[in-house]
Amino acid sequence: MKESLECALREAATALLGSREAVPEIRLTRPKVREHGDYACNLAMQLSRALGKPPRQVAEDLLAQVDWPQEVASVEVAGPGFINIHLRQASEAQVVWDVLRQGSAYGRRSQTDAQRICLEFVSANPTGPMHVGHGRGAVVGDVLASVLQAVGHEVTREYYINDAGAQIGILADSVWLRMQELQGEAIEFPESAYPGEYVVDIARGLLDRKPYAEWLDMEAEMRREIIGQAAVDANMKAIREDLAALGITFDVFFSERELHRSGKILAMIEELKSRGLVYTGILPPPKGKEVQDYKPVEQLLFRSTDFGDDSDRPLLKQDGSPTYFAADIAYHHDKHLRGFDRMIDVWGADHGGYVARVQAAVRALTGRAGQPDILLVQMVNLTRDGQPVRMSKRAGTFVTLREVVDEVGRDAVRFNFMTRRAESQLDFDLETAKEQSDENPVYYVQYAHARICAILRRAGEMGVAPGEEGTDLSCLASHEEKRLIKALLEYPEMLEKAAQRLEPYRVATYAMRLAADFHSFYHKHRVITEEAGKTAARLALVQATRQVLCNALGILGVDAPERM
């Protein structure tokens, strides 16, 4: 319906403009006041300057020109030049049949210009369990992937394993210290070491695999290498299990360690050299703060300021090994070489200062500006009855994601993490997430679905069936019924906006709004009535509502229970 109205207005505007200029984007909105119609448009104001006429006159000229679809009952000019469109009774209610005909495919579409997208998310360091902040990033990335797939794109879910660098050496040292401790040796555990019971578990597992005497006899560097890899493998196994508990799987796990071993990082640096994009120079000390014992050192620098960054960036450390930044550039260059049309990364908010330099490097290597697209996800404030939750014994410094999932359930975690924009901090209360009340958003939405299923079961027991396509829906005329119908109409457009703007939270807020519209309808109107026609129409409406709730919950990776 909306596309038909936009098309009619576009054709009229084209006729008025002639060849003077292109028709601007037509925006139809839902008026807040019911008396103002079903749709409103400000096209006359957009065309006023080009046509040299007041907006109201332009609006009148447009109305004289438009060939409206038959569903339009009346149109009026309001205020300074708004066009208010009133539809015939039940014309929009035909969406009920669209939903019931398409089922789980309603809202989804295919497109000829579909993109191959690499969506990288989570990428938590394999040095310990996942914390709640990692979990929020995981859900944001997973739901965004589902949204992009729903509108027709081909999405690869990718996890970048940071299994190289100093943190892996620290992890290996931490495990070795615990191995010695398990043998009764006195150890001094440094502040930099990783605390937590999981380190002890890894140490115990390695001692089960090989006697302590054999570990002790090893050359120190080899022992560190083997322990470090074993610790990474153990932590990644736990991370995969934690992700699976959250309902998340990945298509690709990409190893930074293998990136180093493959020689791709040094090859990338050579390519930048061949393009004249690196030089040997000295960086000034960081701006805005004093650096004690600052010593100017010559380094191999990438000319990132030529591509929008605020400083040139080192590619090699003083020992000649690649910097983390160099590895990151090579990783994104590898994505480009794998043929992805678009790269999207989901990062923690603390990585905000890193965005410009990565995009500068990708632009230098590929010519693609603004890539990768970056979503910065804020942390989660975890509380219990409003009080901060203490750290986990297993992790040693934070509450693990798995502990939260085990306590409140996958659905509560996934849905609650999606109730706000990724860029906004999120307060997550464990007790509220377990409540069976309207205060718990996932319960509120799931209960709406279960309540509709109960209504449909009751109707089946009574031998009453929902109306079939062609049933008269003109009786769906109350404010609550119209609001439900409009909500059903908005679902495909909501998915499109969520994909275009990389805002997957829109799916959760839509589901809450649709559930609220249903609950409001249910409290004011009986579905099964004495009137057969009205009963058939209302059963069809609630059946369509159930389907769209199920579709939205499916995008969110949340169950749609039939009984609660």
C-alpha positions in Angstrom: 0.0 0.0 0.0 2.7 2.5 1.0 4.7 1.7 -2.2 1.5 2.2 -4.3 0.9 5.6 -2.7 4.5 6.7 -3.1 4.4 5.6 -6.8 1.3 7.6 -7.5 2.8 10.7 -5.8 6.1 10.3 -7.7 4.3 10.1 -11.1 2.3 13.3 -10.3 5.5 15.1 -9.1 7.3 14.0 -12.3 4.5 15.5 -14.4 4.6 18.8 -12.5 8.4 19.1 -12.6 8.8 18.1 -16.2 12.5 18.0 -17.0 13.5 20.6 -14.5 15.0 18.3 -11.8 14.6 14.9 -10.3 11.7 14.1 -7.9 13.0 14.2 -4.3 12.6 11.2 -2.0 9.0 10.8 -1.0 8.4 10.2 2.7 5.0 8.9 3.9 4.5 9.0 7.6 1.8 7.9 10.0 0.0 10.9 11.5 -0.1 11.0 15.3 -3.7 12.3 15.3 -6.1 9.7 13.8 -8.3 12.4 12.2 -5.3 13.4 10.0 -5.6 10.2 8.0 -3.7 7.0 7.6 -0.7 8.6 5.9 0.7 12.1 5.6 3.3 13.5 3.1 5.3 16.8 2.9 6.1 16.4 -0.8 4.5 19.8 -1.7 7.0 21.6 0.6 9.9 19.8 -1.0 8.7 20.9 -4.5 7.8 24.5 -3.6 11.1 26.1 -4.5 11.6 24.2 -7.7 8.0 25.1 -8.9 8.1 28.7 -7.6 4.8 28.3 -5.8 3.6 28.2 -2.2 3.4 24.7 -0.7 -0.4 24.7 -0.4 -0.7 25.6 -4.1 1.8 22.8 -5.0 -0.2 20.4 -2.9 -3.5 21.3 -4.7 -1.7 20.9 -8.1 -0.4 17.5 -7.0 -3.9 16.3 -6.0 -5.3 17.4 -9.3 -2.6 15.3 -11.0 -2.5 12.1 -8.9 -4.1 8.9 -10.0 -4.7 7.3 -6.6 -5.0 3.6 -6.0 -8.6 2.4 -5.5 -8.0 1.9 -1.7 -7.8 5.7 -1.2 -11.0 7.1 0.2 -10.2 10.8 0.4 -7.2 13.2 0.4 -6.9 16.7 1.9 -4.4 19.5 2.1 -3.6 20.5 5.7 -1.6 23.2 7.4 1.2 24.8 5.4 0.9 22.1 2.7 0.8 18.6 4.1 -1.1 16.0 2.1 -3.3 13.8 4.4 -4.4 10.5 2.9 -7.4 8.5 4.2 -7.8 4.9 3.1 -11.1 3.0 2.6 -12.3 0.9 5.5 -10.4 -2.5 5.7 -8.2 -1.7 2.7 -5.1 -2.1 4.9 -6.6 -5.1 6.6 -5.7 -7.1 3.5 -2.2 -7.4 5.1 -3.8 -10.2 7.2 -4.0 -12.4 4.1 -0.5 -11.4 3.1 0.8 -12.6 6.4 -1.1 -15.8 6.5 -0.3 -16.6 2.9 3.5 -16.0 3.4 3.8 -17.3 6.9 7.5 -17.3 8.1 8.5 -15.6 4.9 6.5 -12.5 5.6 8.8 -9.5 5.9 11.7 -11.3 4.1 12.7 -10.6 0.6 15.3 -11.3 -2.0 17.1 -8.7 -4.0 19.1 -8.5 -7.2 21.8 -6.3 -5.7 22.4 -8.6 -2.7 25.8 -8.1 -1.0 28.3 -10.6 0.3 28.9 -9.4 3.8 31.6 -10.4 6.3 30.1 -9.7 9.7 32.8 -10.0 12.4 31.7 -10.0 16.0 32.6 -11.1 19.5 36.3 -11.8 18.8 37.0 -11.9 22.5 40.6 -12.6 23.4 41.0 -16.4 24.1 42.6 -15.6 27.5 39.6 -16.4 29.6 35.8 -16.9 29.8 33.5 -14.5 28.0 32.0 -11.7 30.1 28.6 -10.1 29.9 29.9 -7.3 27.6 31.1 -9.9 25.1 27.7 -11.5 25.3 25.9 -8.3 24.3 28.2 -7.8 21.3 27.6 -11.5 20.4 23.8 -11.0 20.4 24.0 -7.7 18.5 26.1 -9.3 15.8 24.0 -12.4 15.6 20.7 -10.5 15.3 22.2 -8.1 12.8 23.3 -11.0 10.7 19.8 -12.4 10.8 18.3 -9.0 9.8 20.7 -8.6 6.9 19.9 -12.1 5.7 16.1 -11.4 6.0 16.4 -8.5 3.5 18.3 -10.7 1.1 22.0 -10.3 1.8 24.5 -13.2 2.0 26.2 -13.0 5.4 29.2 -14.8 6.8 29.4 -14.7 10.6 33.1 -14.5 11.5 35.1 -14.7 14.7 38.7 -13.3 14.8 40.8 -15.2 17.3 43.4 -13.0 18.8 45.7 -15.9 19.5 49.0 -14.0 18.9 50.8 -11.3 20.9 51.9 -10.6 24.4 48.6 -11.6 26.1 49.1 -15.2 24.9 52.5 -15.3 26.5 51.1 -13.9 29.8 48.4 -16.6 29.7 51.0 -19.3 29.2 53.1 -18.0 32.1 49.9 -17.8 34.3 49.1 -21.5 33.6 52.7 -22.6 34.2 52.7 -20.9 37.6 49.5 -22.7 38.5 51.1 -26.0 37.3 54.0 -25.4 39.7 51.6 -24.5 42.5 49.7 -27.7 42.0 53.0 -29.5 42.6 53.3 -27.9 46.0 55.9 -25.3 44.9 55.7 -21.8 46.4 55.0 -19.3 43.6 54.6 -15.5 43.4 51.7 -14.6 41.2 52.3 -11.2 39.5 49.6 -8.6 39.0 49.7 -9.0 35.2 48.9 -12.7 35.4 45.4 -14.0 34.7 43.5 -15.0 37.9 40.5 -17.2 38.1 39.7 -20.9 38.5 39.8 -21.5 34.8 43.6 -21.1 34.8 43.9 -23.8 37.5 41.6 -26.1 35.4 43.8 -25.7 32.4 47.0 -26.3 34.5 45.4 -29.5 36.0 44.5 -30.7 32.5 48.0 -30.3 31.2 49.4 -32.2 34.2 47.0 -35.0 33.5 48.3 -35.0 29.9 52.0 -35.2 30.8 53.9 -35.7 34.0 55.2 -32.5 35.7 58.8 -33.8 35.3 58.5 -33.8 31.6 57.2 -30.2 31.5 60.1 -29.2 33.8 62.7 -30.8 31.5 61.4 -28.9 28.4 63.3 -25.9 26.9 61.5 -22.9 28.4 60.5 -21.3 25.1 59.1 -24.5 23.7 57.2 -25.1 27.0 55.7 -21.6 26.9 54.7 -22.2 23.2 53.0 -25.5 23.9 51.2 -24.3 27.1 50.1 -21.1 25.4 48.5 -23.0 22.5 46.9 -25.5 24.8 45.4 -22.7 27.0 44.1 -20.9 23.9 42.5 -24.2 22.7 40.9 -24.8 26.1 39.5 -21.2 26.3 38.2 -21.3 22.7 36.4 -24.6 23.4 34.8 -22.9 26.4 33.9 -19.8 24.4 32.3 -21.9 21.7 30.3 -23.7 24.3 29.2 -20.4 25.9 28.2 -19.1 22.4 26.2 -22.3 21.7 24.4 -21.8 25.0 23.4 -18.4 23.7 22.3 -19.9 20.4 25.2 -18.5 18.4 27.3 -20.3 15.8 29.9 -19.0 13.5 30.7 -19.8 9.9 34.4 -18.9 10.2 36.9 -18.8 13.0 39.9 -16.8 11.7 43.2 -17.2 13.5 45.6 -14.2 14.0 48.3 -16.7 14.7 47.9 -18.3 11.3 47.8 -14.8 9.7 51.3 -14.2 11.1 52.5 -17.7 10.0 51.1 -17.3 6.5 53.3 -14.2 5.8 50.3 -12.2 4.8 51.1 -9.4 7.2 54.6 -8.8 5.8 53.2 -9.1 2.3 50.7 -6.4 3.0 53.5 -4.1 4.4 55.4 -4.7 1.1 52.4 -3.8 -0.9 52.0 -0.5 1.1 55.7 0.2 0.5 55.3 -0.4 -3.2 52.6 2.3 -3.3 54.7 4.8 -1.4 52.4 4.7 1.6 55.0 3.9 4.3 58.1 5.8 5.5 60.6 5.6 8.2 60.0 8.4 10.8 59.6 9.4 14.4 56.2 9.9 16.0 55.8 12.7 18.6 54.7 11.8 22.1 50.9 11.3 22.5 48.9 14.5 22.6 47.2 15.7 25.8 49.4 13.8 28.3 52.9 13.7 29.5 54.9 10.6 28.8 57.8 9.9 31.2 61.1 8.9 29.7 59.8 9.5 26.2 62.6 8.5 23.7 62.1 9.3 20.0 62.6 6.1 18.0 62.6 5.6 14.2 59.8 3.3 13.1 58.2 2.2 9.9 55.0 4.3 9.6 51.9 4.1 7.5 50.7 7.4 6.0 47.2 7.1 7.6 46.8 10.8 7.8 46.5 10.8 4.0 43.3 8.8 4.4 41.6 10.7 7.2 43.4 9.5 10.4 44.8 12.1 12.9 48.2 10.5 13.1 50.5 8.2 11.1 50.7 4.7 12.6 53.6 2.3 13.2 53.6 -1.0 11.4 56.6 -2.7 13.0 57.8 -2.8 16.6 61.4 -2.1 17.5 62.2 -5.8 17.4 61.0 -5.9 13.7 57.8 -7.9 14.4 54.5 -6.5 13.1 52.3 -4.3 15.4 48.8 -5.3 16.3 47.6 -2.6 13.9 49.6 -4.2 11.0 47.9 -7.5 11.7 44.5 -5.9 11.8 45.1 -4.2 8.4 46.2 -7.5 6.9 43.2 -9.2 8.3 40.8 -6.7 6.7 42.7 -6.8 3.5 42.3 -10.6 3.5 38.5 -10.1 3.8 38.7 -7.9 0.7 40.7 -10.5 -1.1 38.1 -13.2 -0.2 35.6 -11.2 -2.3 33.3 -9.6 0.3 31.3 -6.6 -0.9 31.1 -5.2 2.5 32.7 -5.6 5.9 31.0 -4.9 9.2 32.7 -5.2 12.6 31.0 -5.2 16.0 33.5 -3.8 18.6 33.4 -2.9 22.3 32.9 0.9 22.9 36.5 1.1 24.3 37.7 0.6 20.7 36.2 3.8 19.4 39.5 5.5 19.0 40.7 2.7 16.7 38.0 3.2 14.0 39.6 5.9 11.9 43.0 4.2 11.6 41.5 0.9 10.4 39.2 2.6 7.9 42.2 4.7 6.7 44.2 1.5 6.1 41.4 -0.3 4.3 40.8 2.7 2.1 44.5 2.8 1.2 44.6 -0.9 0.3 41.2 -1.3 -1.4 40.0 2.2 -2.4 36.8 1.6 -0.3 36.0 4.5 1.9 34.2 4.0 5.2 35.0 0.3 5.4 34.6 -1.6 7.6 31.3 -0.3 9.0 31.8 -0.3 12.8 29.2 -0.9 15.5 30.4 0.1 18.9 28.6 -1.8 21.7 28.5 -0.3 25.2 29.0 -2.4 28.3 26.3 -4.0 30.4 25.6 -2.9 34.0 24.7 -6.1 35.7 22.6 -5.8 38.8 20.5 -8.0 41.2 17.5 -6.1 42.7 19.2 -2.9 41.7 22.5 -3.7 43.4 25.8 -4.4 41.4 26.6 -8.1 41.0 30.0 -9.1 42.4 32.7 -10.7 40.3 32.8 -14.4 39.5 35.1 -16.8 41.2 35.6 -18.7 38.0 36.7 -15.6 36.0 38.4 -13.9 39.0 37.6 -10.3 37.8 34.1 -10.3 36.3 30.8 -12.2 36.0 30.9 -14.6 33.1 28.4 -14.7 30.4 27.7 -18.4 31.0 26.7 -17.8 34.6 24.1 -15.2 33.5 22.7 -17.5 30.7 22.5 -20.4 33.1 20.7 -18.3 35.7 18.1 -16.4 33.6 18.0 -18.4 30.4 19.0 -17.8 26.8 15.8 -16.0 25.7 16.0 -13.5 28.5 19.6 -12.7 27.8 19.1 -12.3 24.1 16.0 -10.3 24.2 17.1 -7.9 27.0 20.4 -7.3 25.3 18.4 -6.0 22.2 16.1 -3.6 24.0 18.3 -0.6 23.6 20.7 0.7 20.9 24.1 -0.9 20.9 25.6 2.5 21.5 23.6 3.0 24.7 24.6 1.5 28.1 22.4 -1.3 29.2 21.2 -2.0 32.8 20.4 -5.7 33.1 18.8 -6.9 36.4 19.0 -10.6 36.9 15.8 -10.8 39.1 13.7 -8.8 36.7 14.9 -11.0 33.8 13.4 -14.0 35.7 10.0 -12.4 36.5 6.8 -13.5 34.9 5.5 -9.9 34.7 5.0 -7.0 32.3 8.3 -5.6 33.7 10.2 -8.4 31.9 10.1 -7.6 28.2 10.8 -11.1 26.9 8.0 -12.5 29.0 5.7 -9.8 27.9 6.3 -10.6 24.2 6.3 -14.4 24.6 3.1 -14.2 26.7 1.4 -12.4 23.8 2.3 -15.2 21.5 1.2 -17.9 23.9 -2.0 -16.1 24.7 -2.9 -16.0 20.9 -2.1 -19.7 20.7 -4.5 -20.4 23.6 -7.2 -18.4 21.8 -6.7 -20.4 18.6 -6.8 -23.7 20.5 -10.0 -22.6 22.2 -11.5 -21.7 18.9 -10.5 -25.1 17.5 -12.1 -26.9 20.4 -15.3 -25.0 19.7 -15.2 -25.8 16.0 -14.6 -22.2 15.0 -12.1 -21.5 12.3 -10.3 -18.2 11.4 -11.6 -16.6 8.3 -10.0 -17.5 5.0 -8.8 -15.2 2.3 -11.8 -13.3 1.0 -13.6 -13.1 4.4 -15.0 -9.6 5.0 -12.6 -7.7 7.3 -14.5 -4.4 7.3 -15.7 -5.2 10.8 -12.1 -4.7 12.1 -12.9 -1.1 12.6 -12.0 -0.3 16.3 -9.0 1.7 17.2 -7.2 -1.3 18.7 -7.9 -3.5 15.6 -6.6 -0.7 13.2 -3.5 -0.3 15.3 -2.8 -4.0 15.2 -3.2 -4.0 11.4 -0.9 -1.0 11.0 1.7 -2.8 13.2 1.5 -5.8 10.9 2.1 -3.5 7.9 5.1 -1.9 9.4 7.1 -5.2 10.0 8.8 -5.4 6.5 9.6 -1.7 6.6 11.1 -2.1 10.1 13.3 -4.9 8.9 14.5 -2.8 6.0 15.4 0.2 8.2 17.1 -2.1 10.8 19.3 -3.4 7.9 20.0 -0.1 6.3 20.9 1.6 9.5 22.6 -1.4 11.2 20.2 -1.1 14.1 19.0 -4.6 15.1 17.5 -3.3 18.3 14.6 -2.2 16.2 13.4 -5.8 16.0 13.0 -6.1 19.8 11.3 -2.7 20.2 8.9 -3.6 17.3 8.1 -6.9 19.0 7.4 -5.1 22.3 5.1 -2.6 20.5 3.2 -5.4 18.6 2.8 -7.3 21.8 1.5 -4.1 23.5 -1.0 -3.5 20.7 -2.2 -7.1 21.0 -2.6 -7.0 24.8 -4.5 -3.7 24.4 -6.8 -5.3 21.8 -7.3 -8.4 23.9 -8.3 -6.5 27.1 -11.0 -4.4 25.2 -12.4 -7.0 22.7 -13.6 -10.6 22.8 -12.1 -12.6 19.9 -14.7 -15.3 19.9 -18.1 -13.6 19.8 -21.7 -14.3 19.1 -21.2 -12.9 15.5 -19.7 -15.5 13.2 -18.4 -12.9 10.7 -16.7 -10.8 13.4 -15.3 -13.9 15.1 -13.8 -15.2 11.8 -12.2 -11.8 11.0 -10.8 -11.4 14.5 -9.4 -14.9 14.6 -7.7 -14.2 11.3 -6.2 -11.0 12.7 -4.8 -12.6 15.8 -3.5 -15.5 13.8 -1.6 -13.0 11.6 -0.4 -11.2 14.7 0.9 -14.5 16.1 2.8 -15.2 12.9 4.5 -11.8 12.9 5.4 -12.1 16.6 6.9 -15.5 15.8 8.8 -14.1 12.8 10.3 -11.2 14.9 11.2 -13.6 17.7 12.9 -15.8 15.2 15.1 -12.9 13.9 16.0 -12.3 17.6 16.9 -15.9 18.1 14.2 -16.2 20.9 11.7 -19.0 21.3 8.0 -18.4 20.6 6.3 -20.7 23.1 2.7 -21.9 22.6 2.1 -22.3 26.3 3.4 -20.4 29.3 
